[in-house]
């Protein structure tokens, strides 16, 4: 099972992620924060309140993303230029 092992805020809606399989890179979640649970996270102040809970990013309002989805976004957004740890 894939896990997010480290997450560091960068800027805007960008977070540098490291995964349990050694894959790492920056994900930009701008434009991905739609729907009732994610909408409040468009406020950068609220977005920055993430933490790793269980195996993925989570926010105090209960929002989270599957680690597989986050890894896929990193791959797509970086064109496979994500670094292995």
PDB file of N, CA, C and O in Angstrom:
ATOM      1  N   UNK A   1       0.843  -1.181   0.000  1.00  0.00           N
ATOM      2  CA  UNK A   1       0.000   0.000   0.000  1.00  0.00           C
ATOM      3  C   UNK A   1       0.888   1.243   0.000  1.00  0.00           C
ATOM      4  O   UNK A   1       1.857   1.320   0.755  1.00  0.00           O
ATOM      5  N   UNK A   2       0.559   2.198  -0.835  1.00  0.00           N
ATOM      6  CA  UNK A   2       1.310   3.441  -0.955  1.00  0.00           C
ATOM      7  C   UNK A   2       0.958   4.391   0.181  1.00  0.00           C
ATOM      8  O   UNK A   2      -0.206   4.518   0.558  1.00  0.00           O
ATOM      9  N   UNK A   3       1.982   5.062   0.727  1.00  0.00           N
ATOM     10  CA  UNK A   3       1.794   6.021   1.813  1.00  0.00           C
ATOM     11  C   UNK A   3       2.528   7.311   1.482  1.00  0.00           C
ATOM     12  O   UNK A   3       3.569   7.284   0.825  1.00  0.00           O
ATOM     13  N   UNK A   4       1.998   8.431   1.928  1.00  0.00           N
ATOM     14  CA  UNK A   4       2.739   9.691   1.933  1.00  0.00           C
ATOM     15  C   UNK A   4       3.579   9.660   3.207  1.00  0.00           C
ATOM     16  O   UNK A   4       3.041   9.511   4.303  1.00  0.00           O
ATOM     17  N   UNK A   5       4.897   9.800   3.064  1.00  0.00           N
ATOM     18  CA  UNK A   5       5.782   9.707   4.224  1.00  0.00           C
ATOM     19  C   UNK A   5       6.287  11.060   4.704  1.00  0.00           C
ATOM     20  O   UNK A   5       6.716  11.194   5.850  1.00  0.00           O
ATOM     21  N   UNK A   6       6.237  12.062   3.834  1.00  0.00           N
ATOM     22  CA  UNK A   6       6.672  13.405   4.210  1.00  0.00           C
ATOM     23  C   UNK A   6       5.958  14.416   3.317  1.00  0.00           C
ATOM     24  O   UNK A   6       5.688  14.150   2.146  1.00  0.00           O
ATOM     25  N   UNK A   7       5.659  15.574   3.889  1.00  0.00           N
ATOM     26  CA  UNK A   7       4.989  16.635   3.136  1.00  0.00           C
ATOM     27  C   UNK A   7       5.506  17.974   3.639  1.00  0.00           C
ATOM     28  O   UNK A   7       5.508  18.236   4.841  1.00  0.00           O
ATOM     29  N   UNK A   8       5.943  18.819   2.710  1.00  0.00           N
ATOM     30  CA  UNK A   8       6.452  20.144   3.055  1.00  0.00           C
ATOM     31  C   UNK A   8       5.756  21.189   2.195  1.00  0.00           C
ATOM     32  O   UNK A   8       5.770  21.108   0.967  1.00  0.00           O
ATOM     33  N   UNK A   9       5.150  22.165   2.852  1.00  0.00           N
ATOM     34  CA  UNK A   9       4.478  23.250   2.134  1.00  0.00           C
ATOM     35  C   UNK A   9       5.505  24.022   1.322  1.00  0.00           C
ATOM     36  O   UNK A   9       6.605  24.286   1.807  1.00  0.00           O
ATOM     37  N   UNK A  10       5.160  24.387   0.089  1.00  0.00           N
ATOM     38  CA  UNK A  10       6.036  25.160  -0.780  1.00  0.00           C
ATOM     39  C   UNK A  10       5.525  26.601  -0.913  1.00  0.00           C
ATOM     40  O   UNK A  10       6.122  27.530  -0.370  1.00  0.00           O
ATOM     41  N   UNK A  11       4.428  26.773  -1.634  1.00  0.00           N
ATOM     42  CA  UNK A  11       3.791  28.079  -1.827  1.00  0.00           C
ATOM     43  C   UNK A  11       2.439  27.853  -2.478  1.00  0.00           C
ATOM     44  O   UNK A  11       2.192  26.798  -3.062  1.00  0.00           O
ATOM     45  N   UNK A  12       1.562  28.846  -2.376  1.00  0.00           N
ATOM     46  CA  UNK A  12       0.236  28.706  -2.984  1.00  0.00           C
ATOM     47  C   UNK A  12      -0.428  27.420  -2.531  1.00  0.00           C
ATOM     48  O   UNK A  12      -0.661  27.212  -1.341  1.00  0.00           O
ATOM     49  N   UNK A  13      -0.729  26.559  -3.492  1.00  0.00           N
ATOM     50  CA  UNK A  13      -1.332  25.262  -3.208  1.00  0.00           C
ATOM     51  C   UNK A  13      -0.382  24.131  -3.597  1.00  0.00           C
ATOM     52  O   UNK A  13      -0.805  23.057  -4.024  1.00  0.00           O
ATOM     53  N   UNK A  14       0.903  24.401  -3.438  1.00  0.00           N
ATOM     54  CA  UNK A  14       1.944  23.427  -3.790  1.00  0.00           C
ATOM     55  C   UNK A  14       2.571  22.820  -2.532  1.00  0.00           C
ATOM     56  O   UNK A  14       2.901  23.518  -1.573  1.00  0.00           O
ATOM     57  N   UNK A  15       2.720  21.494  -2.576  1.00  0.00           N
ATOM     58  CA  UNK A  15       3.303  20.732  -1.477  1.00  0.00           C
ATOM     59  C   UNK A  15       4.307  19.747  -2.059  1.00  0.00           C
ATOM     60  O   UNK A  15       4.017  19.049  -3.031  1.00  0.00           O
ATOM     61  N   UNK A  16       5.491  19.700  -1.453  1.00  0.00           N
ATOM     62  CA  UNK A  16       6.463  18.675  -1.844  1.00  0.00           C
ATOM     63  C   UNK A  16       6.146  17.416  -1.050  1.00  0.00           C
ATOM     64  O   UNK A  16       6.061  17.439   0.178  1.00  0.00           O
ATOM     65  N   UNK A  17       5.974  16.310  -1.783  1.00  0.00           N
ATOM     66  CA  UNK A  17       5.582  15.038  -1.171  1.00  0.00           C
ATOM     67  C   UNK A  17       6.651  13.980  -1.380  1.00  0.00           C
ATOM     68  O   UNK A  17       7.331  13.951  -2.405  1.00  0.00           O
ATOM     69  N   UNK A  18       6.783  13.118  -0.392  1.00  0.00           N
ATOM     70  CA  UNK A  18       7.594  11.915  -0.511  1.00  0.00           C
ATOM     71  C   UNK A  18       6.684  10.732  -0.219  1.00  0.00           C
ATOM     72  O   UNK A  18       5.828  10.784   0.664  1.00  0.00           O
ATOM     73  N   UNK A  19       6.891   9.665  -0.984  1.00  0.00           N
ATOM     74  CA  UNK A  19       6.039   8.491  -0.877  1.00  0.00           C
ATOM     75  C   UNK A  19       6.835   7.279  -0.398  1.00  0.00           C
ATOM     76  O   UNK A  19       8.062   7.247  -0.497  1.00  0.00           O
ATOM     77  N   UNK A  20       6.125   6.294   0.117  1.00  0.00           N
ATOM     78  CA  UNK A  20       6.757   5.108   0.680  1.00  0.00           C
ATOM     79  C   UNK A  20       7.528   4.284  -0.349  1.00  0.00           C
ATOM     80  O   UNK A  20       8.363   3.463   0.029  1.00  0.00           O
ATOM     81  N   UNK A  21       7.267   4.485  -1.632  1.00  0.00           N
ATOM     82  CA  UNK A  21       8.000   3.757  -2.668  1.00  0.00           C
ATOM     83  C   UNK A  21       9.244   4.513  -3.133  1.00  0.00           C
ATOM     84  O   UNK A  21       9.894   4.098  -4.093  1.00  0.00           O
ATOM     85  N   UNK A  22       9.586   5.634  -2.455  1.00  0.00           N
ATOM     86  CA  UNK A  22      10.781   6.405  -2.798  1.00  0.00           C
ATOM     87  C   UNK A  22      10.533   7.529  -3.778  1.00  0.00           C
ATOM     88  O   UNK A  22      11.423   8.348  -4.010  1.00  0.00           O
ATOM     89  N   UNK A  23       9.352   7.591  -4.358  1.00  0.00           N
ATOM     90  CA  UNK A  23       9.016   8.640  -5.317  1.00  0.00           C
ATOM     91  C   UNK A  23       8.803   9.954  -4.572  1.00  0.00           C
ATOM     92  O   UNK A  23       8.246   9.955  -3.475  1.00  0.00           O
ATOM     93  N   UNK A  24       9.238  11.071  -5.152  1.00  0.00           N
ATOM     94  CA  UNK A  24       9.076  12.374  -4.517  1.00  0.00           C
ATOM     95  C   UNK A  24       8.911  13.445  -5.581  1.00  0.00           C
ATOM     96  O   UNK A  24       9.408  13.310  -6.699  1.00  0.00           O
ATOM     97  N   UNK A  25       8.206  14.510  -5.220  1.00  0.00           N
ATOM     98  CA  UNK A  25       8.028  15.630  -6.123  1.00  0.00           C
ATOM     99  C   UNK A  25       7.009  16.602  -5.566  1.00  0.00           C
ATOM    100  O   UNK A  25       6.458  16.396  -4.485  1.00  0.00           O
ATOM    101  N   UNK A  26       6.768  17.662  -6.314  1.00  0.00           N
ATOM    102  CA  UNK A  26       5.849  18.710  -5.884  1.00  0.00           C
ATOM    103  C   UNK A  26       4.517  18.541  -6.600  1.00  0.00           C
ATOM    104  O   UNK A  26       4.463  18.357  -7.816  1.00  0.00           O
ATOM    105  N   UNK A  27       3.446  18.607  -5.821  1.00  0.00           N
ATOM    106  CA  UNK A  27       2.099  18.568  -6.376  1.00  0.00           C
ATOM    107  C   UNK A  27       1.481  19.951  -6.219  1.00  0.00           C
ATOM    108  O   UNK A  27       1.617  20.588  -5.175  1.00  0.00           O
ATOM    109  N   UNK A  28       0.804  20.407  -7.260  1.00  0.00           N
ATOM    110  CA  UNK A  28       0.075  21.678  -7.209  1.00  0.00           C
ATOM    111  C   UNK A  28      -1.404  21.341  -7.224  1.00  0.00           C
ATOM    112  O   UNK A  28      -1.927  20.839  -8.220  1.00  0.00           O
ATOM    113  N   UNK A  29      -2.079  21.620  -6.109  1.00  0.00           N
ATOM    114  CA  UNK A  29      -3.495  21.268  -5.982  1.00  0.00           C
ATOM    115  C   UNK A  29      -4.432  22.405  -6.371  1.00  0.00           C
ATOM    116  O   UNK A  29      -5.647  22.285  -6.214  1.00  0.00           O
ATOM    117  N   UNK A  30      -3.879  23.509  -6.878  1.00  0.00           N
ATOM    118  CA  UNK A  30      -4.738  24.598  -7.351  1.00  0.00           C
ATOM    119  C   UNK A  30      -5.613  24.061  -8.480  1.00  0.00           C
ATOM    120  O   UNK A  30      -5.130  23.391  -9.393  1.00  0.00           O
ATOM    121  N   UNK A  31      -6.885  24.360  -8.403  1.00  0.00           N
ATOM    122  CA  UNK A  31      -7.832  23.867  -9.397  1.00  0.00           C
ATOM    123  C   UNK A  31      -8.384  22.484  -9.080  1.00  0.00           C
ATOM    124  O   UNK A  31      -9.314  22.025  -9.743  1.00  0.00           O
ATOM    125  N   UNK A  32      -7.829  21.818  -8.083  1.00  0.00           N
ATOM    126  CA  UNK A  32      -8.299  20.486  -7.684  1.00  0.00           C
ATOM    127  C   UNK A  32      -9.169  20.546  -6.432  1.00  0.00           C
ATOM    128  O   UNK A  32      -9.694  19.525  -5.989  1.00  0.00           O
ATOM    129  N   UNK A  33      -9.319  21.727  -5.870  1.00  0.00           N
ATOM    130  CA  UNK A  33     -10.018  21.889  -4.592  1.00  0.00           C
ATOM    131  C   UNK A  33     -11.457  22.337  -4.817  1.00  0.00           C
ATOM    132  O   UNK A  33     -11.828  23.472  -4.519  1.00  0.00           O
ATOM    133  N   UNK A  34     -12.255  21.421  -5.348  1.00  0.00           N
ATOM    134  CA  UNK A  34     -13.653  21.716  -5.639  1.00  0.00           C
ATOM    135  C   UNK A  34     -14.548  20.822  -4.799  1.00  0.00           C
ATOM    136  O   UNK A  34     -14.100  19.809  -4.263  1.00  0.00           O
ATOM    137  N   UNK A  35     -15.786  21.192  -4.690  1.00  0.00           N
ATOM    138  CA  UNK A  35     -16.737  20.433  -3.887  1.00  0.00           C
ATOM    139  C   UNK A  35     -16.742  20.925  -2.456  1.00  0.00           C
ATOM    140  O   UNK A  35     -15.804  21.591  -2.019  1.00  0.00           O
ATOM    141  N   UNK A  36     -17.789  20.602  -1.731  1.00  0.00           N
ATOM    142  CA  UNK A  36     -17.990  21.151  -0.388  1.00  0.00           C
ATOM    143  C   UNK A  36     -16.834  20.906   0.585  1.00  0.00           C
ATOM    144  O   UNK A  36     -16.496  21.802   1.358  1.00  0.00           O
ATOM    145  N   UNK A  37     -16.224  19.728   0.570  1.00  0.00           N
ATOM    146  CA  UNK A  37     -15.166  19.429   1.537  1.00  0.00           C
ATOM    147  C   UNK A  37     -13.851  20.133   1.197  1.00  0.00           C
ATOM    148  O   UNK A  37     -13.094  20.506   2.093  1.00  0.00           O
ATOM    149  N   UNK A  38     -13.579  20.313  -0.099  1.00  0.00           N
ATOM    150  CA  UNK A  38     -12.311  20.905  -0.521  1.00  0.00           C
ATOM    151  C   UNK A  38     -12.356  22.416  -0.705  1.00  0.00           C
ATOM    152  O   UNK A  38     -11.324  23.079  -0.604  1.00  0.00           O
ATOM    153  N   UNK A  39     -13.537  22.971  -0.975  1.00  0.00           N
ATOM    154  CA  UNK A  39     -13.684  24.407  -1.253  1.00  0.00           C
ATOM    155  C   UNK A  39     -13.004  25.294  -0.206  1.00  0.00           C
ATOM    156  O   UNK A  39     -12.325  26.246  -0.590  1.00  0.00           O
ATOM    157  N   UNK A  40     -13.152  25.028   1.103  1.00  0.00           N
ATOM    158  CA  UNK A  40     -12.510  25.896   2.096  1.00  0.00           C
ATOM    159  C   UNK A  40     -10.983  25.937   1.970  1.00  0.00           C
ATOM    160  O   UNK A  40     -10.349  26.889   2.426  1.00  0.00           O
ATOM    161  N   UNK A  41     -10.392  24.909   1.354  1.00  0.00           N
ATOM    162  CA  UNK A  41      -8.941  24.835   1.236  1.00  0.00           C
ATOM    163  C   UNK A  41      -8.394  25.750   0.151  1.00  0.00           C
ATOM    164  O   UNK A  41      -7.177  25.872   0.009  1.00  0.00           O
ATOM    165  N   UNK A  42      -9.259  26.391  -0.610  1.00  0.00           N
ATOM    166  CA  UNK A  42      -8.791  27.393  -1.564  1.00  0.00           C
ATOM    167  C   UNK A  42      -8.191  28.589  -0.836  1.00  0.00           C
ATOM    168  O   UNK A  42      -7.398  29.332  -1.413  1.00  0.00           O
ATOM    169  N   UNK A  43      -8.566  28.781   0.433  1.00  0.00           N
ATOM    170  CA  UNK A  43      -7.932  29.770   1.295  1.00  0.00           C
ATOM    171  C   UNK A  43      -6.585  29.184   1.710  1.00  0.00           C
ATOM    172  O   UNK A  43      -6.530  28.164   2.398  1.00  0.00           O
ATOM    173  N   UNK A  44      -5.501  29.832   1.288  1.00  0.00           N
ATOM    174  CA  UNK A  44      -4.157  29.305   1.536  1.00  0.00           C
ATOM    175  C   UNK A  44      -3.900  29.098   3.029  1.00  0.00           C
ATOM    176  O   UNK A  44      -3.214  28.149   3.411  1.00  0.00           O
ATOM    177  N   UNK A  45      -4.436  29.964   3.865  1.00  0.00           N
ATOM    178  CA  UNK A  45      -4.261  29.799   5.306  1.00  0.00           C
ATOM    179  C   UNK A  45      -4.820  28.476   5.800  1.00  0.00           C
ATOM    180  O   UNK A  45      -4.205  27.815   6.637  1.00  0.00           O
ATOM    181  N   UNK A  46      -5.974  28.088   5.292  1.00  0.00           N
ATOM    182  CA  UNK A  46      -6.568  26.803   5.669  1.00  0.00           C
ATOM    183  C   UNK A  46      -5.844  25.655   4.977  1.00  0.00           C
ATOM    184  O   UNK A  46      -5.661  24.591   5.568  1.00  0.00           O
ATOM    185  N   UNK A  47      -5.435  25.861   3.740  1.00  0.00           N
ATOM    186  CA  UNK A  47      -4.720  24.830   2.989  1.00  0.00           C
ATOM    187  C   UNK A  47      -3.434  24.413   3.708  1.00  0.00           C
ATOM    188  O   UNK A  47      -3.089  23.231   3.737  1.00  0.00           O
ATOM    189  N   UNK A  48      -2.739  25.373   4.277  1.00  0.00           N
ATOM    190  CA  UNK A  48      -1.456  25.115   4.942  1.00  0.00           C
ATOM    191  C   UNK A  48      -1.603  24.310   6.229  1.00  0.00           C
ATOM    192  O   UNK A  48      -0.593  23.910   6.809  1.00  0.00           O
ATOM    193  N   UNK A  49      -2.808  24.062   6.690  1.00  0.00           N
ATOM    194  CA  UNK A  49      -3.034  23.335   7.937  1.00  0.00           C
ATOM    195  C   UNK A  49      -3.014  21.815   7.759  1.00  0.00           C
ATOM    196  O   UNK A  49      -3.445  21.089   8.655  1.00  0.00           O
ATOM    197  N   UNK A  50      -2.524  21.325   6.627  1.00  0.00           N
ATOM    198  CA  UNK A  50      -2.489  19.885   6.382  1.00  0.00           C
ATOM    199  C   UNK A  50      -1.509  19.188   7.324  1.00  0.00           C
ATOM    200  O   UNK A  50      -0.593  19.802   7.871  1.00  0.00           O
ATOM    201  N   UNK A  51      -1.729  17.908   7.490  1.00  0.00           N
ATOM    202  CA  UNK A  51      -0.787  17.039   8.180  1.00  0.00           C
ATOM    203  C   UNK A  51      -0.941  15.641   7.607  1.00  0.00           C
ATOM    204  O   UNK A  51      -1.926  15.343   6.932  1.00  0.00           O
ATOM    205  N   UNK A  52       0.019  14.801   7.875  1.00  0.00           N
ATOM    206  CA  UNK A  52      -0.088  13.408   7.438  1.00  0.00           C
ATOM    207  C   UNK A  52      -0.831  12.644   8.530  1.00  0.00           C
ATOM    208  O   UNK A  52      -0.391  12.578   9.678  1.00  0.00           O
ATOM    209  N   UNK A  53      -1.955  12.075   8.144  1.00  0.00           N
ATOM    210  CA  UNK A  53      -2.758  11.273   9.061  1.00  0.00           C
ATOM    211  C   UNK A  53      -2.940   9.914   8.401  1.00  0.00           C
ATOM    212  O   UNK A  53      -3.420   9.818   7.272  1.00  0.00           O
ATOM    213  N   UNK A  54      -2.557   8.885   9.105  1.00  0.00           N
ATOM    214  CA  UNK A  54      -2.642   7.549   8.519  1.00  0.00           C
ATOM    215  C   UNK A  54      -1.610   7.404   7.424  1.00  0.00           C
ATOM    216  O   UNK A  54      -0.428   7.196   7.700  1.00  0.00           O
ATOM    217  N   UNK A  55      -2.044   7.510   6.202  1.00  0.00           N
ATOM    218  CA  UNK A  55      -1.148   7.300   5.067  1.00  0.00           C
ATOM    219  C   UNK A  55      -1.209   8.411   4.017  1.00  0.00           C
ATOM    220  O   UNK A  55      -0.674   8.253   2.920  1.00  0.00           O
ATOM    221  N   UNK A  56      -1.859   9.535   4.344  1.00  0.00           N
ATOM    222  CA  UNK A  56      -2.000  10.572   3.333  1.00  0.00           C
ATOM    223  C   UNK A  56      -2.173  11.951   3.961  1.00  0.00           C
ATOM    224  O   UNK A  56      -2.227  12.081   5.184  1.00  0.00           O
ATOM    225  N   UNK A  57      -2.260  12.971   3.127  1.00  0.00           N
ATOM    226  CA  UNK A  57      -2.506  14.333   3.604  1.00  0.00           C
ATOM    227  C   UNK A  57      -3.930  14.459   4.092  1.00  0.00           C
ATOM    228  O   UNK A  57      -4.856  13.922   3.485  1.00  0.00           O
ATOM    229  N   UNK A  58      -4.099  15.160   5.177  1.00  0.00           N
ATOM    230  CA  UNK A  58      -5.423  15.385   5.737  1.00  0.00           C
ATOM    231  C   UNK A  58      -5.489  16.797   6.299  1.00  0.00           C
ATOM    232  O   UNK A  58      -4.479  17.356   6.727  1.00  0.00           O
ATOM    233  N   UNK A  59      -6.695  17.368   6.292  1.00  0.00           N
ATOM    234  CA  UNK A  59      -6.925  18.705   6.818  1.00  0.00           C
ATOM    235  C   UNK A  59      -7.905  18.627   7.970  1.00  0.00           C
ATOM    236  O   UNK A  59      -8.661  17.660   8.071  1.00  0.00           O
ATOM    237  N   UNK A  60      -7.908  19.628   8.844  1.00  0.00           N
ATOM    238  CA  UNK A  60      -8.798  19.602  10.016  1.00  0.00           C
ATOM    239  C   UNK A  60     -10.286  19.439   9.689  1.00  0.00           C
ATOM    240  O   UNK A  60     -11.045  18.930  10.514  1.00  0.00           O
ATOM    241  N   UNK A  61     -10.709  19.867   8.493  1.00  0.00           N
ATOM    242  CA  UNK A  61     -12.127  19.746   8.140  1.00  0.00           C
ATOM    243  C   UNK A  61     -12.495  18.356   7.626  1.00  0.00           C
ATOM    244  O   UNK A  61     -13.643  18.123   7.246  1.00  0.00           O
ATOM    245  N   UNK A  62     -11.536  17.430   7.611  1.00  0.00           N
ATOM    246  CA  UNK A  62     -11.800  16.064   7.168  1.00  0.00           C
ATOM    247  C   UNK A  62     -11.438  15.784   5.727  1.00  0.00           C
ATOM    248  O   UNK A  62     -11.541  14.640   5.284  1.00  0.00           O
ATOM    249  N   UNK A  63     -11.015  16.792   4.979  1.00  0.00           N
ATOM    250  CA  UNK A  63     -10.626  16.591   3.586  1.00  0.00           C
ATOM    251  C   UNK A  63      -9.324  15.795   3.525  1.00  0.00           C
ATOM    252  O   UNK A  63      -8.430  15.976   4.352  1.00  0.00           O
ATOM    253  N   UNK A  64      -9.233  14.913   2.534  1.00  0.00           N
ATOM    254  CA  UNK A  64      -7.982  14.208   2.261  1.00  0.00           C
ATOM    255  C   UNK A  64      -8.007  13.718   0.820  1.00  0.00           C
ATOM    256  O   UNK A  64      -9.050  13.695   0.167  1.00  0.00           O
ATOM    257  N   UNK A  65      -6.837  13.329   0.347  1.00  0.00           N
ATOM    258  CA  UNK A  65      -6.698  12.771  -0.997  1.00  0.00           C
ATOM    259  C   UNK A  65      -6.046  11.400  -0.880  1.00  0.00           C
ATOM    260  O   UNK A  65      -5.191  11.190  -0.019  1.00  0.00           O
ATOM    261  N   UNK A  66      -6.441  10.476  -1.730  1.00  0.00           N
ATOM    262  CA  UNK A  66      -5.786   9.168  -1.761  1.00  0.00           C
ATOM    263  C   UNK A  66      -4.327   9.362  -2.162  1.00  0.00           C
ATOM    264  O   UNK A  66      -4.043  10.150  -3.064  1.00  0.00           O
ATOM    265  N   UNK A  67      -3.400   8.666  -1.518  1.00  0.00           N
ATOM    266  CA  UNK A  67      -1.991   8.825  -1.873  1.00  0.00           C
ATOM    267  C   UNK A  67      -1.708   8.449  -3.331  1.00  0.00           C
ATOM    268  O   UNK A  67      -0.814   9.023  -3.953  1.00  0.00           O
ATOM    269  N   UNK A  68      -2.452   7.502  -3.872  1.00  0.00           N
ATOM    270  CA  UNK A  68      -2.272   7.112  -5.274  1.00  0.00           C
ATOM    271  C   UNK A  68      -2.614   8.272  -6.208  1.00  0.00           C
ATOM    272  O   UNK A  68      -1.934   8.495  -7.209  1.00  0.00           O
ATOM    273  N   UNK A  69      -3.669   9.005  -5.874  1.00  0.00           N
ATOM    274  CA  UNK A  69      -4.066  10.176  -6.663  1.00  0.00           C
ATOM    275  C   UNK A  69      -2.988  11.246  -6.587  1.00  0.00           C
ATOM    276  O   UNK A  69      -2.625  11.835  -7.605  1.00  0.00           O
ATOM    277  N   UNK A  70      -2.474  11.503  -5.387  1.00  0.00           N
ATOM    278  CA  UNK A  70      -1.421  12.511  -5.233  1.00  0.00           C
ATOM    279  C   UNK A  70      -0.172  12.125  -6.022  1.00  0.00           C
ATOM    280  O   UNK A  70       0.439  12.977  -6.667  1.00  0.00           O
ATOM    281  N   UNK A  71       0.210  10.859  -5.976  1.00  0.00           N
ATOM    282  CA  UNK A  71       1.392  10.406  -6.706  1.00  0.00           C
ATOM    283  C   UNK A  71       1.182  10.560  -8.210  1.00  0.00           C
ATOM    284  O   UNK A  71       2.092  10.972  -8.929  1.00  0.00           O
ATOM    285  N   UNK A  72      -0.011  10.230  -8.681  1.00  0.00           N
ATOM    286  CA  UNK A  72      -0.327  10.385 -10.100  1.00  0.00           C
ATOM    287  C   UNK A  72      -0.229  11.853 -10.517  1.00  0.00           C
ATOM    288  O   UNK A  72       0.313  12.163 -11.578  1.00  0.00           O
ATOM    289  N   UNK A  73      -0.755  12.759  -9.680  1.00  0.00           N
ATOM    290  CA  UNK A  73      -0.670  14.192  -9.989  1.00  0.00           C
ATOM    291  C   UNK A  73       0.772  14.669 -10.048  1.00  0.00           C
ATOM    292  O   UNK A  73       1.139  15.425 -10.947  1.00  0.00           O
ATOM    293  N   UNK A  74       1.589  14.235  -9.102  1.00  0.00           N
ATOM    294  CA  UNK A  74       3.007  14.610  -9.122  1.00  0.00           C
ATOM    295  C   UNK A  74       3.627  14.163 -10.436  1.00  0.00           C
ATOM    296  O   UNK A  74       4.333  14.937 -11.083  1.00  0.00           O
ATOM    297  N   UNK A  75       3.375  12.930 -10.835  1.00  0.00           N
ATOM    298  CA  UNK A  75       3.931  12.400 -12.089  1.00  0.00           C
ATOM    299  C   UNK A  75       3.469  13.202 -13.292  1.00  0.00           C
ATOM    300  O   UNK A  75       4.275  13.564 -14.150  1.00  0.00           O
ATOM    301  N   UNK A  76       2.178  13.480 -13.357  1.00  0.00           N
ATOM    302  CA  UNK A  76       1.631  14.227 -14.494  1.00  0.00           C
ATOM    303  C   UNK A  76       2.143  15.662 -14.538  1.00  0.00           C
ATOM    304  O   UNK A  76       2.485  16.172 -15.605  1.00  0.00           O
ATOM    305  N   UNK A  77       2.194  16.309 -13.383  1.00  0.00           N
ATOM    306  CA  UNK A  77       2.568  17.721 -13.334  1.00  0.00           C
ATOM    307  C   UNK A  77       4.051  17.939 -13.550  1.00  0.00           C
ATOM    308  O   UNK A  77       4.462  19.020 -13.972  1.00  0.00           O
ATOM    309  N   UNK A  78       4.860  16.933 -13.269  1.00  0.00           N
ATOM    310  CA  UNK A  78       6.302  17.091 -13.435  1.00  0.00           C
ATOM    311  C   UNK A  78       6.817  16.409 -14.688  1.00  0.00           C
ATOM    312  O   UNK A  78       7.999  16.520 -15.013  1.00  0.00           O
ATOM    313  N   UNK A  79       5.949  15.710 -15.390  1.00  0.00           N
ATOM    314  CA  UNK A  79       6.385  15.000 -16.592  1.00  0.00           C
ATOM    315  C   UNK A  79       7.415  13.937 -16.266  1.00  0.00           C
ATOM    316  O   UNK A  79       8.372  13.743 -17.016  1.00  0.00           O
ATOM    317  N   UNK A  80       7.222  13.242 -15.142  1.00  0.00           N
ATOM    318  CA  UNK A  80       8.129  12.175 -14.679  1.00  0.00           C
ATOM    319  C   UNK A  80       9.483  12.715 -14.237  1.00  0.00           C
ATOM    320  O   UNK A  80      10.443  11.951 -14.141  1.00  0.00           O
ATOM    321  N   UNK A  81       9.582  14.006 -13.967  1.00  0.00           N
ATOM    322  CA  UNK A  81      10.836  14.559 -13.458  1.00  0.00           C
ATOM    323  C   UNK A  81      10.903  14.548 -11.940  1.00  0.00           C
ATOM    324  O   UNK A  81      11.795  15.155 -11.348  1.00  0.00           O
ATOM    325  N   UNK A  82       9.964  13.861 -11.316  1.00  0.00           N
ATOM    326  CA  UNK A  82       9.998  13.768  -9.852  1.00  0.00           C
ATOM    327  C   UNK A  82      11.234  12.998  -9.436  1.00  0.00           C
ATOM    328  O   UNK A  82      11.660  12.076 -10.131  1.00  0.00           O
ATOM    329  N   UNK A  83      11.804  13.368  -8.320  1.00  0.00           N
ATOM    330  CA  UNK A  83      13.032  12.752  -7.831  1.00  0.00           C
ATOM    331  C   UNK A  83      12.737  11.548  -6.965  1.00  0.00           C
ATOM    332  O   UNK A  83      11.763  11.531  -6.213  1.00  0.00           O
ATOM    333  N   UNK A  84      13.571  10.561  -7.073  1.00  0.00           N
ATOM    334  CA  UNK A  84      13.508   9.434  -6.135  1.00  0.00           C
ATOM    335  C   UNK A  84      14.362   9.792  -4.940  1.00  0.00           C
ATOM    336  O   UNK A  84      15.455  10.338  -5.090  1.00  0.00           O
ATOM    337  N   UNK A  85      13.867   9.486  -3.755  1.00  0.00           N
ATOM    338  CA  UNK A  85      14.610   9.787  -2.521  1.00  0.00           C
ATOM    339  C   UNK A  85      15.766   8.834  -2.368  1.00  0.00           C
ATOM    340  O   UNK A  85      16.513   8.921  -1.394  1.00  0.00           O
TER     341      UNK A  85
END
